[in-house]
């Protein structure tokens, strides 16, 4: 059996990202710890790693802020969904219009206003997290 365990999102500023994921989207923190040492160096293939890892409860998202090997990604804010590699992840929400309004008031960037799928099954839109990662928000109707 194979199943999805989690999606890891590397962030520039953990506190800024937690304001988005925890405070605005409402995810709870399951684990929050600093990881370093031989174990993580060995499986990552990078020596001297020090990373803050925050696992969010019940959504399979893991946020990572690398203290030892920071890399500023200025491309992600303008990266198109068609780019090679992980393009986005999707979250199911109860009331998309309400979440759209709430996040918009907080300055979160959206690709478009919520719209209905051609088959009428769902309403959806895309937004970007504070580091530019695309997130699809879907309300199943």
Residue, then its C-alpha position, 0 to 999 in steps of 0.5 A: x500500500x502507498x499513500x500520501x503522507x505529507x506535502x513539505x513547503x519550504x518557507x522564508x519566515x516561519x512566523x509569517x507563514x504561521x500567520x497565514x496557515x494557522x491564523x488565517x486558514x485555521x490549521x492547528x500545529x501538531x509538532x513544532x521542532x528544530x531538527x539537526x544532526x547526523x540523522x537529518x544530514x544523512x537522509x537529506x544529503x546536505x551536511x550541517x542542516x538546521x531546520x525548524x519543522x512545523x507539522x500542521x494537524x489534519x492537513x498533511x502539510x509540513x512547513x520547513x524553515x532552513x536556518x542553516x541553508x537559507x535560499x531566497x526564492x524570488x521566482x516563486x511569486x511569479x511562477x506559473x502553474x505550468x512550471x515543471x515540478x510541484x505546481x500547487x496543492x489543493x485544500x477543500x473548504x466549506x465556504x469559499x466565498x467567506x474564505x476568499x473575502x477574509x483572505x482578501x482583506x488580509x492582503x492575500x493574492x488571488x489569481x481570480x475570484x471564486x468560480x464554478x467548475x464547468x460541471x457545477x460540481x465545485x467552486x474554486x480559486x487559487x491564491x498564493x501563500x506568503x512565499x508565493x506557493x500556489x494553493x487551490x481552494x475548492x468548495x465541493x457543492 
